[in-house]
Amino acid sequence: MRIYLFLFFMVGVSILWLWFLFFITRKLTGAKVIAVIIIALVGLVVFFGIKYYSFYLYDPKSFYIIPAHKLTYGGVRLFDFIYFSFVTITTLGYGDIIPLHTLTKILTILEVLMGVSFVGLILGRIVIKRES
């Protein structure tokens, strides 16, 4: 039951994040729009990175991390999950960190959808700027 509450919370935060960005960028013009979107994107990457790291601390089996990565850096750090979050949101996907738990997979899907939405938001704002 708690997993569903957490998932509902994460979906709600993500929808509010996009809604806020959509309405805040309507009143901005020029480079300010892109700056706000980039700052929000970085904030989202860090937010998801912290969530992934907290899942890893709670259950280390929720992610598979290639052994060479652990040996090279002497363990898993918060930065590793911020890196995973960035790779996920850009839909790059190297495969060195893999979500295994159902909830971490759902969060990863949610983050990918947020990343695609950000691209749409940026392109939409550029088109609106060019038309006016």
GUTORDREN-50214 format. One record per residue (C-alpha): residue number from 1; residue in three letters; x, y, z. Coordinates in steps of 0.25 Angstrom, whole numbers. Layout:
<rec num="NUM" residu="ALA" x="X" y="Y" z="Z"/>
...
This chain:
<rec num="1" residu="MET" x="0" y="0" z="0"/>
<rec num="2" residu="ARG" x="11" y="10" z="3"/>
<rec num="3" residu="ILE" x="18" y="7" z="-10"/>
<rec num="4" residu="TYR" x="5" y="12" z="-17"/>
<rec num="5" residu="LEU" x="4" y="24" z="-9"/>
<rec num="6" residu="PHE" x="19" y="27" z="-12"/>
<rec num="7" residu="LEU" x="16" y="25" z="-27"/>
<rec num="8" residu="PHE" x="4" y="34" z="-26"/>
<rec num="9" residu="PHE" x="12" y="45" z="-19"/>
<rec num="10" residu="MET" x="23" y="44" z="-30"/>
<rec num="11" residu="VAL" x="13" y="45" z="-42"/>
<rec num="12" residu="GLY" x="6" y="56" z="-35"/>
<rec num="13" residu="VAL" x="20" y="64" z="-33"/>
<rec num="14" residu="SER" x="23" y="61" z="-47"/>
<rec num="15" residu="ILE" x="10" y="66" z="-53"/>
<rec num="16" residu="LEU" x="11" y="79" z="-44"/>
<rec num="17" residu="TRP" x="25" y="81" z="-48"/>
<rec num="18" residu="LEU" x="21" y="81" z="-63"/>
<rec num="19" residu="TRP" x="8" y="89" z="-60"/>
<rec num="20" residu="PHE" x="16" y="100" z="-53"/>
<rec num="21" residu="LEU" x="27" y="101" z="-64"/>
<rec num="22" residu="PHE" x="16" y="102" z="-75"/>
<rec num="23" residu="PHE" x="9" y="113" z="-68"/>
<rec num="24" residu="ILE" x="22" y="120" z="-63"/>
<rec num="25" residu="THR" x="28" y="120" z="-77"/>
<rec num="26" residu="ARG" x="16" y="126" z="-83"/>
<rec num="27" residu="LYS" x="19" y="140" z="-77"/>
<rec num="28" residu="LEU" x="34" y="140" z="-80"/>
<rec num="29" residu="THR" x="40" y="143" z="-93"/>
<rec num="30" residu="GLY" x="53" y="140" z="-100"/>
<rec num="31" residu="ALA" x="65" y="134" z="-93"/>
<rec num="32" residu="LYS" x="58" y="134" z="-79"/>
<rec num="33" residu="VAL" x="49" y="123" z="-84"/>
<rec num="34" residu="ILE" x="60" y="114" z="-88"/>
<rec num="35" residu="ALA" x="68" y="118" z="-75"/>
<rec num="36" residu="VAL" x="56" y="114" z="-66"/>
<rec num="37" residu="ILE" x="54" y="101" z="-73"/>
<rec num="38" residu="ILE" x="68" y="97" z="-72"/>
<rec num="39" residu="ILE" x="68" y="100" z="-57"/>
<rec num="40" residu="ALA" x="56" y="92" z="-55"/>
<rec num="41" residu="LEU" x="62" y="81" z="-63"/>
<rec num="42" residu="VAL" x="74" y="81" z="-55"/>
<rec num="43" residu="GLY" x="65" y="81" z="-42"/>
<rec num="44" residu="LEU" x="57" y="69" z="-47"/>
<rec num="45" residu="VAL" x="70" y="61" z="-50"/>
<rec num="46" residu="VAL" x="75" y="64" z="-36"/>
<rec num="47" residu="PHE" x="61" y="61" z="-30"/>
<rec num="48" residu="PHE" x="60" y="47" z="-37"/>
<rec num="49" residu="GLY" x="75" y="44" z="-34"/>
<rec num="50" residu="ILE" x="72" y="46" z="-19"/>
<rec num="51" residu="LYS" x="60" y="37" z="-20"/>
<rec num="52" residu="TYR" x="68" y="26" z="-28"/>
<rec num="53" residu="TYR" x="79" y="27" z="-17"/>
<rec num="54" residu="SER" x="69" y="26" z="-6"/>
<rec num="55" residu="PHE" x="63" y="14" z="-12"/>
<rec num="56" residu="TYR" x="77" y="8" z="-14"/>
<rec num="57" residu="LEU" x="81" y="11" z="1"/>
<rec num="58" residu="TYR" x="68" y="4" z="5"/>
<rec num="59" residu="ASP" x="69" y="-8" z="-4"/>
<rec num="60" residu="PRO" x="83" y="-10" z="-11"/>
<rec num="61" residu="LYS" x="76" y="-20" z="-20"/>
<rec num="62" residu="SER" x="67" y="-10" z="-26"/>
<rec num="63" residu="PHE" x="77" y="-6" z="-36"/>
<rec num="64" residu="TYR" x="88" y="-14" z="-43"/>
<rec num="65" residu="ILE" x="101" y="-7" z="-44"/>
<rec num="66" residu="ILE" x="112" y="-13" z="-53"/>
<rec num="67" residu="PRO" x="123" y="-19" z="-43"/>
<rec num="68" residu="ALA" x="134" y="-11" z="-51"/>
<rec num="69" residu="HIS" x="127" y="2" z="-47"/>
<rec num="70" residu="LYS" x="127" y="-2" z="-32"/>
<rec num="71" residu="LEU" x="142" y="-6" z="-32"/>
<rec num="72" residu="THR" x="147" y="6" z="-39"/>
<rec num="73" residu="TYR" x="140" y="16" z="-30"/>
<rec num="74" residu="GLY" x="140" y="8" z="-17"/>
<rec num="75" residu="GLY" x="125" y="7" z="-16"/>
<rec num="76" residu="VAL" x="112" y="14" z="-20"/>
<rec num="77" residu="ARG" x="110" y="29" z="-18"/>
<rec num="78" residu="LEU" x="99" y="39" z="-19"/>
<rec num="79" residu="PHE" x="106" y="45" z="-32"/>
<rec num="80" residu="ASP" x="105" y="31" z="-38"/>
<rec num="81" residu="PHE" x="90" y="32" z="-37"/>
<rec num="82" residu="ILE" x="89" y="47" z="-42"/>
<rec num="83" residu="TYR" x="97" y="42" z="-54"/>
<rec num="84" residu="PHE" x="87" y="31" z="-56"/>
<rec num="85" residu="SER" x="76" y="41" z="-55"/>
<rec num="86" residu="PHE" x="83" y="50" z="-66"/>
<rec num="87" residu="VAL" x="85" y="38" z="-75"/>
<rec num="88" residu="THR" x="70" y="34" z="-73"/>
<rec num="89" residu="ILE" x="64" y="47" z="-75"/>
<rec num="90" residu="THR" x="72" y="49" z="-88"/>
<rec num="91" residu="THR" x="68" y="35" z="-92"/>
<rec num="92" residu="LEU" x="82" y="32" z="-95"/>
<rec num="93" residu="GLY" x="83" y="19" z="-86"/>
<rec num="94" residu="TYR" x="97" y="13" z="-85"/>
<rec num="95" residu="GLY" x="93" y="1" z="-77"/>
<rec num="96" residu="ASP" x="103" y="2" z="-66"/>
<rec num="97" residu="ILE" x="92" y="4" z="-56"/>
<rec num="98" residu="ILE" x="79" y="-4" z="-58"/>
<rec num="99" residu="PRO" x="66" y="-3" z="-49"/>
<rec num="100" residu="LEU" x="62" y="-16" z="-45"/>
<rec num="101" residu="HIS" x="50" y="-13" z="-35"/>
<rec num="102" residu="THR" x="36" y="-11" z="-41"/>
<rec num="103" residu="LEU" x="35" y="3" z="-34"/>
<rec num="104" residu="THR" x="49" y="7" z="-39"/>
<rec num="105" residu="LYS" x="45" y="3" z="-53"/>
<rec num="106" residu="ILE" x="32" y="11" z="-52"/>
<rec num="107" residu="LEU" x="40" y="23" z="-47"/>
<rec num="108" residu="THR" x="50" y="22" z="-58"/>
<rec num="109" residu="ILE" x="38" y="22" z="-68"/>
<rec num="110" residu="LEU" x="32" y="34" z="-62"/>
<rec num="111" residu="GLU" x="46" y="41" z="-63"/>
<rec num="112" residu="VAL" x="47" y="38" z="-78"/>
<rec num="113" residu="LEU" x="33" y="43" z="-80"/>
<rec num="114" residu="MET" x="37" y="56" z="-73"/>
<rec num="115" residu="GLY" x="49" y="57" z="-81"/>
<rec num="116" residu="VAL" x="41" y="56" z="-94"/>
<rec num="117" residu="SER" x="31" y="66" z="-89"/>
<rec num="118" residu="PHE" x="42" y="75" z="-86"/>
<rec num="119" residu="VAL" x="47" y="74" z="-101"/>
<rec num="120" residu="GLY" x="33" y="77" z="-105"/>
<rec num="121" residu="LEU" x="32" y="89" z="-96"/>
<rec num="122" residu="ILE" x="45" y="95" z="-101"/>
<rec num="123" residu="LEU" x="41" y="93" z="-115"/>
<rec num="124" residu="GLY" x="27" y="98" z="-113"/>
<rec num="125" residu="ARG" x="33" y="111" z="-107"/>
<rec num="126" residu="ILE" x="43" y="113" z="-118"/>
<rec num="127" residu="VAL" x="32" y="112" z="-128"/>
<rec num="128" residu="ILE" x="23" y="121" z="-121"/>
<rec num="129" residu="LYS" x="34" y="131" z="-120"/>
<rec num="130" residu="ARG" x="37" y="130" z="-135"/>
<rec num="131" residu="GLU" x="22" y="132" z="-138"/>
<rec num="132" residu="SER" x="21" y="145" z="-130"/>
